[in-house]
Amino acid sequence: MDYELNEDQRNIREAVSRICANFGPDYWLKKDRDGGFPEEFYRAIADAGWLGIAMPEEYGGAGLGITEAAVLLQTISESGGAMSACSSVHMNIFGLNPVVVFGNEDQKRRMLPPLIRGEVKACFAVTEPDAGLNTTKIKTRAVRDGDRYLISGHKVWISTAQVADNVLILARTTPIEEVKKPTEGLSLFYTKLDRRYVEIREIDKMGRKAVDSNELFIDNLPCAVEDRIGEEGKGFQYVLHGMNPERIFVAAEAIGAGRAALARAVQYAKDRVVFDRPIGMNQGIQHPLAQNWADLEAANHMAFCAASLYDKGKPCGSEANAAKLLASVAALKTCQQAILTHGGYGYAKEYHVERLMREVMILYIAPISPQLVLSNIAEKKLGLPKSY
């Protein structure tokens, strides 16, 4: 069992690091203050061909695995861009996985190349205000009207909707009262995000100002039948298929952000002199940072274990969930310790560690809560009764 990156993966890390070096901490600090999509960074990643890293080669992708995509996203996060950087490219890299796996040939040829080339931006609309993580209870409806569907509903926490051209949206095509199981009757669509039928309201939030989060109010958005992904009523299963890669990517990003904060804390501990000695000589500073390193590395092993299992076609649900949990907790603790290491300066934006903590909070909360991860592991790995 080898957890070392191979030569190709190291080359990915080095190449992406060179791109990220052009977008230093001050770039992300400005984006954090002013907002606005990081178009320059997005274009640099797209022009270098990285958006299609895990997409099939016949549609313009690199045909690599989830492991390589995790290396890419972790490198971006570790550069200091954290979630402001990763969220700007996240959807392009894995969002259309349901199209890759369940779409027909026409859909793949129409939908994938523009996303891979960075010509089209997309957002993913699943979450609703009243449903939360209980996706089967979403109320957005798609009603068949001849050769199209009309979609209406309310979505929330939809990233990049302000700049997105298209939307991958989950909606109920059969009322929940008319299906045998609540997971049935949900369908997945990929269509133009037409502002004539969708009102988009940005949410003012704690961190990651560079990448917008939004509420969508959808009123009879037309979607052609040929833009429905797979079979009608099977959308929930299609969305589930992409959840494990998402958990793995989130874990890799959290570890990257934690490493960025740790590096800043270590350097500050070396440079800061109090009572005629660097504060890094004090075990009260050393030990928490050493613990942070150990926790991040342990989480990293779990993340790449899950990625390896996925790429081999093996079950990895619990491993992906555990990676997300361990990585987000380790990263959050590391960012907190980085602030404490800086003392009062840790609270100042110019030292960047407070921004990293605010962005890591996203990964602790979403896309699945720590409590639900633990409930899932208790059921799937320990054989305990389902608690939800």
C-alpha positions as CSV (number, residue, x, y, z in Angstrom):
1,M,0.0,0.0,0.0
2,D,1.7,3.2,-1.2
3,Y,0.4,6.6,-0.2
4,E,3.2,8.5,-2.0
5,L,2.2,10.6,-5.1
6,N,3.6,9.0,-8.3
7,E,5.6,11.0,-10.8
8,D,2.6,12.1,-12.9
9,Q,0.8,13.3,-9.8
10,R,3.8,15.2,-8.6
11,N,4.1,16.8,-12.0
12,I,0.4,17.9,-11.7
13,R,1.2,19.5,-8.3
14,E,4.2,21.3,-9.6
15,A,2.5,22.6,-12.7
16,V,-0.6,23.8,-10.8
17,S,1.6,25.4,-8.2
18,R,3.3,27.5,-10.9
19,I,0.0,28.9,-12.0
20,C,-1.1,29.6,-8.4
21,A,2.1,31.5,-7.7
22,N,0.8,34.2,-10.0
23,F,-2.2,34.6,-7.6
24,G,-0.6,35.3,-4.3
25,P,-2.1,36.1,-0.9
26,D,-2.7,39.8,-1.8
27,Y,-4.8,38.8,-4.8
28,W,-7.1,36.7,-2.6
29,L,-7.2,39.3,0.2
30,K,-8.5,41.8,-2.3
31,K,-11.1,39.4,-3.6
32,D,-12.1,38.7,0.0
33,R,-12.6,42.5,0.6
34,D,-14.1,43.5,-2.7
35,G,-15.9,40.3,-3.9
36,G,-16.2,39.6,-7.6
37,F,-15.6,36.3,-9.3
38,P,-11.8,35.5,-9.7
39,E,-12.0,35.5,-13.5
40,E,-8.3,35.8,-14.0
41,F,-7.5,32.8,-11.9
42,Y,-10.4,30.8,-13.5
43,R,-9.1,31.6,-17.0
44,A,-5.5,30.7,-16.1
45,I,-6.6,27.2,-14.9
46,A,-8.9,26.8,-17.9
47,D,-6.4,27.9,-20.4
48,A,-3.9,25.4,-19.0
49,G,-6.4,22.6,-19.6
50,W,-6.9,21.6,-16.0
51,L,-10.7,21.9,-15.8
52,G,-11.1,18.6,-17.7
53,I,-8.7,16.7,-15.6
54,A,-11.2,14.0,-14.7
55,M,-13.3,14.2,-17.9
56,P,-13.0,11.6,-20.7
57,E,-10.4,12.4,-23.3
58,E,-12.8,12.0,-26.3
59,Y,-14.6,15.2,-25.1
60,G,-11.5,17.2,-24.5
61,G,-10.6,16.1,-20.9
62,A,-7.5,14.5,-19.6
63,G,-9.1,11.2,-18.7
64,L,-7.5,11.1,-15.3
65,G,-8.9,9.9,-12.0
66,I,-10.5,11.4,-8.9
67,T,-7.0,11.0,-7.2
68,E,-5.4,13.4,-9.7
69,A,-8.3,15.8,-9.5
70,A,-7.9,15.8,-5.7
71,V,-4.2,16.6,-6.1
72,L,-5.2,19.5,-8.3
73,L,-7.7,21.0,-5.9
74,Q,-5.5,20.4,-2.8
75,T,-2.6,22.2,-4.6
76,I,-4.9,25.2,-5.4
77,S,-6.2,25.4,-1.8
78,E,-2.7,25.0,-0.3
79,S,-1.4,27.9,-2.4
80,G,-3.5,30.2,-0.1
81,G,-6.4,30.5,-2.5
82,A,-8.4,28.1,-0.3
83,M,-12.1,28.0,-1.1
84,S,-12.2,31.3,-3.0
85,A,-9.9,29.6,-5.6
86,C,-11.3,26.0,-5.4
87,S,-14.9,27.0,-5.6
88,S,-14.3,28.9,-8.8
89,V,-13.4,25.8,-10.6
90,H,-15.0,23.1,-8.5
91,M,-18.2,22.7,-10.7
92,N,-16.2,22.5,-13.9
93,I,-14.0,19.7,-12.6
94,F,-16.6,17.3,-11.2
95,G,-20.1,18.9,-11.4
96,L,-21.1,17.2,-14.6
97,N,-20.1,13.7,-13.4
98,P,-23.8,12.6,-13.9
99,V,-23.5,13.6,-17.5
100,V,-20.3,11.6,-17.9
101,V,-21.8,8.5,-16.3
102,F,-25.5,8.7,-17.2
103,G,-25.8,11.1,-20.2
104,N,-26.3,9.9,-23.7
105,E,-23.7,10.5,-26.4
106,D,-25.4,13.6,-27.8
107,Q,-25.5,15.2,-24.3
108,K,-21.8,14.4,-23.6
109,R,-20.8,16.0,-26.9
110,R,-22.9,19.1,-26.4
111,M,-22.4,19.6,-22.7
112,L,-18.9,18.6,-21.7
113,P,-16.5,20.3,-24.1
114,P,-17.6,23.9,-23.4
115,L,-17.3,23.3,-19.7
116,I,-13.9,21.7,-20.0
117,R,-12.6,24.6,-22.2
118,G,-14.0,27.1,-19.7
119,E,-16.3,28.7,-22.2
120,V,-19.3,27.9,-20.1
121,K,-19.8,28.2,-16.3
122,A,-22.4,26.1,-14.5
123,C,-23.9,25.9,-11.1
124,F,-25.5,23.0,-9.2
125,A,-29.0,23.5,-7.8
126,V,-30.1,20.8,-5.3
127,T,-30.4,22.3,-1.8
128,E,-33.7,23.9,-0.7
129,P,-34.6,26.0,2.3
130,D,-37.0,23.5,3.9
131,A,-35.4,20.3,2.8
132,G,-31.8,20.7,4.0
133,L,-30.0,17.3,3.7
134,N,-33.3,15.5,3.3
135,T,-33.1,15.7,-0.5
136,T,-36.1,13.5,-1.1
137,K,-38.3,16.3,0.3
138,I,-37.4,18.9,-2.2
139,K,-40.4,20.8,-3.6
140,T,-39.1,22.1,-6.9
141,R,-41.2,20.7,-9.6
142,A,-40.6,19.9,-13.3
143,V,-43.8,19.4,-15.2
144,R,-43.8,17.9,-18.6
145,D,-45.2,20.2,-21.3
146,G,-44.9,18.5,-24.7
147,D,-41.2,18.4,-25.8
148,R,-40.1,20.4,-22.7
149,Y,-40.4,20.6,-19.0
150,L,-41.4,23.7,-17.0
151,I,-39.4,23.9,-13.7
152,S,-40.5,26.0,-10.7
153,G,-39.3,26.1,-7.2
154,H,-36.9,27.7,-4.7
155,K,-33.2,26.7,-4.3
156,V,-30.6,28.0,-1.8
157,W,-26.9,28.1,-1.3
158,I,-26.2,27.8,-5.0
159,S,-22.6,28.7,-5.7
160,T,-21.6,30.7,-8.8
161,A,-25.2,31.4,-9.9
162,Q,-24.3,35.1,-10.5
163,V,-21.9,34.1,-13.2
164,A,-23.2,30.8,-14.4
165,D,-24.5,30.2,-17.9
166,N,-26.1,26.8,-17.2
167,V,-27.6,25.0,-14.2
168,L,-27.6,21.3,-13.2
169,I,-30.8,21.1,-11.3
170,L,-32.7,18.4,-9.4
171,A,-36.5,18.6,-9.4
172,R,-39.4,16.3,-8.6
173,T,-41.2,15.1,-11.7
174,T,-43.6,12.8,-9.8
175,P,-45.2,13.9,-6.5
176,I,-43.8,12.2,-3.5
177,E,-47.3,10.9,-2.6
178,E,-47.4,9.0,-5.9
179,V,-44.1,7.0,-5.7
180,K,-43.3,3.8,-3.8
181,K,-40.1,5.2,-2.3
182,P,-39.3,8.8,-1.6
183,T,-36.0,8.5,-3.6
184,E,-38.1,7.9,-6.7
185,G,-39.7,10.6,-8.9
186,L,-36.7,13.0,-8.9
187,S,-35.2,14.0,-12.2
188,L,-31.9,15.7,-13.1
189,F,-31.7,18.4,-15.8
190,Y,-28.8,20.5,-17.3
191,T,-30.1,23.6,-19.0
192,K,-29.6,27.3,-19.6
193,L,-29.9,29.5,-16.5
194,D,-32.3,31.9,-18.1
195,R,-32.7,35.0,-16.0
196,R,-36.1,35.7,-17.5
197,Y,-37.4,32.8,-15.4
198,V,-35.0,32.7,-12.5
199,E,-34.5,35.5,-9.9
200,I,-31.0,35.2,-8.3
201,R,-30.4,36.8,-5.0
202,E,-26.8,36.8,-3.6
203,I,-26.4,35.8,0.1
204,D,-24.0,38.0,2.1
205,K,-22.0,35.5,4.0
206,M,-19.1,35.0,6.4
207,G,-16.3,34.1,4.0
208,R,-15.4,33.3,0.4
209,K,-16.8,36.5,-0.9
210,A,-15.1,36.0,-4.3
211,V,-17.5,33.1,-5.1
212,D,-21.1,34.0,-4.8
213,S,-23.7,32.0,-2.9
214,N,-27.4,32.5,-3.9
215,E,-31.1,31.9,-3.5
216,L,-32.8,31.0,-6.8
217,F,-36.5,31.7,-7.3
218,I,-37.5,29.7,-10.4
219,D,-40.8,30.3,-12.2
220,N,-41.6,28.0,-15.2
221,L,-38.0,27.7,-16.4
222,P,-38.2,25.9,-19.8
223,C,-36.0,22.9,-20.2
224,A,-36.0,20.7,-23.3
225,V,-36.6,17.0,-22.8
226,E,-33.3,16.2,-24.5
227,D,-31.6,18.1,-21.6
228,R,-32.9,15.7,-19.0
229,I,-30.0,13.5,-17.8
230,G,-30.8,9.8,-17.9
231,E,-34.3,8.4,-17.1
232,E,-37.1,10.5,-15.7
233,G,-37.5,9.7,-11.9
234,K,-33.9,8.4,-11.5
235,G,-32.2,11.7,-10.7
236,F,-31.6,11.0,-7.0
237,Q,-29.5,8.0,-7.8
238,Y,-27.5,10.0,-10.4
239,V,-26.8,12.7,-7.8
240,L,-25.7,10.1,-5.2
241,H,-23.1,8.8,-7.7
242,G,-21.3,12.1,-7.5
243,M,-21.3,12.5,-3.8
244,N,-18.3,10.4,-3.0
245,P,-16.0,12.3,-5.3
246,E,-17.3,15.5,-3.8
247,R,-16.5,14.4,-0.3
248,I,-13.0,13.5,-1.4
249,F,-12.5,16.8,-3.1
250,V,-13.7,18.7,-0.1
251,A,-11.3,16.7,2.1
252,A,-8.4,17.5,-0.1
253,E,-9.3,21.2,-0.2
254,A,-9.6,21.3,3.6
255,I,-6.2,19.7,4.0
256,G,-4.7,22.2,1.6
257,A,-6.2,25.2,3.5
258,G,-5.0,23.7,6.8
259,R,-1.5,23.3,5.4
260,A,-1.5,26.9,4.2
261,A,-2.5,28.1,7.7
262,L,0.1,25.9,9.3
263,A,2.9,27.1,7.1
264,R,2.0,30.7,8.0
265,A,1.9,29.9,11.7
266,V,5.2,28.0,11.6
267,Q,7.0,30.9,9.8
268,Y,5.6,33.4,12.3
269,A,6.7,31.3,15.2
270,K,10.2,31.3,13.8
271,D,10.3,35.0,13.1
272,R,8.4,36.4,16.2
273,V,10.8,37.2,19.1
274,V,9.4,37.8,22.6
275,F,11.6,37.8,25.7
276,D,14.6,37.6,23.5
277,R,13.7,34.3,21.9
278,P,11.6,33.2,19.0
279,I,8.2,32.0,20.3
280,G,8.7,28.8,18.3
281,M,11.1,27.7,21.0
282,N,8.3,27.4,23.4
283,Q,6.6,24.0,23.6
284,G,3.3,25.8,24.2
285,I,3.6,26.9,20.6
286,Q,5.4,23.9,19.2
287,H,3.1,21.1,20.5
288,P,-0.2,22.4,19.2
289,L,1.3,23.0,15.7
290,A,2.9,19.6,15.7
291,Q,-0.5,18.1,16.6
292,N,-2.0,20.0,13.7
293,W,0.5,18.6,11.3
294,A,-0.2,15.0,12.5
295,D,-4.0,15.5,12.2
296,L,-3.8,16.9,8.7
297,E,-1.5,14.1,7.5
298,A,-3.8,11.5,9.0
299,A,-6.8,13.0,7.2
300,N,-4.8,13.2,4.0
301,H,-4.1,9.5,4.1
302,M,-7.8,8.8,4.5
303,A,-8.7,11.2,1.7
304,F,-6.3,9.5,-0.8
305,C,-7.4,6.1,0.4
306,A,-10.9,7.0,-0.5
307,A,-9.8,8.4,-3.8
308,S,-7.8,5.2,-4.6
309,L,-10.8,3.1,-3.8
310,Y,-13.1,5.2,-6.0
311,D,-10.7,5.0,-9.0
312,K,-10.5,1.3,-8.6
313,G,-14.3,1.0,-8.7
314,K,-14.6,-0.2,-5.1
315,P,-17.0,1.0,-2.5
316,C,-15.7,4.1,-0.7
317,G,-18.7,5.8,0.8
318,S,-17.7,5.6,4.5
319,E,-14.1,6.3,3.6
320,A,-15.0,9.4,1.7
321,N,-17.3,10.6,4.5
322,A,-14.6,9.9,7.1
323,A,-12.1,11.9,5.0
324,K,-14.4,14.9,4.8
325,L,-15.0,14.8,8.6
326,L,-11.4,14.3,9.6
327,A,-10.0,16.8,7.1
328,S,-12.5,19.6,8.0
329,V,-12.0,19.1,11.7
330,A,-8.2,19.1,11.4
331,A,-8.2,22.1,9.1
332,L,-10.5,24.1,11.3
333,K,-8.3,23.4,14.4
334,T,-5.2,24.2,12.5
335,C,-6.6,27.6,11.4
336,Q,-7.7,28.4,14.9
337,Q,-4.2,27.5,16.2
338,A,-2.6,29.6,13.4
339,I,-4.6,32.6,14.7
340,L,-3.6,31.9,18.3
341,T,0.1,31.6,17.2
342,H,-0.1,35.0,15.7
343,G,-1.6,36.4,18.8
344,G,-3.4,39.7,18.1
345,Y,-2.0,39.9,14.6
346,G,-3.9,36.7,13.8
347,Y,-7.1,38.8,13.9
348,A,-5.7,41.2,11.3
349,K,-6.7,40.5,7.7
350,E,-3.2,41.3,6.4
351,Y,-1.8,38.1,8.0
352,H,-4.4,36.0,6.1
353,V,-5.0,33.3,8.7
354,E,-8.4,34.6,9.8
355,R,-9.5,34.4,6.1
356,L,-8.4,30.8,5.9
357,M,-10.4,30.0,9.0
358,R,-13.5,31.6,7.7
359,E,-13.3,29.7,4.4
360,V,-12.6,26.4,6.1
361,M,-15.8,26.8,8.1
362,I,-17.6,26.1,4.8
363,L,-16.0,22.7,4.6
364,Y,-16.9,21.8,8.2
365,I,-20.6,22.6,7.6
366,A,-21.0,21.5,4.0
367,P,-21.8,19.5,1.9
368,I,-22.7,17.2,4.7
369,S,-22.7,17.9,8.5
370,P,-20.3,16.2,10.9
371,Q,-23.3,14.7,12.7
372,L,-24.7,13.1,9.6
373,V,-21.3,11.7,8.6
374,L,-21.1,10.0,12.0
375,S,-24.6,8.7,11.8
376,N,-23.8,7.2,8.4
377,I,-20.6,5.5,9.6
378,A,-22.4,4.2,12.6
379,E,-24.9,2.5,10.4
380,K,-22.8,1.4,7.5
381,K,-19.6,0.4,9.3
382,L,-20.7,-0.4,12.8
383,G,-24.0,-2.0,11.9
384,L,-26.0,0.2,14.3
385,P,-29.6,1.0,13.7
386,K,-30.3,3.9,11.3
387,S,-31.0,7.0,13.4
388,Y,-32.5,9.3,10.9
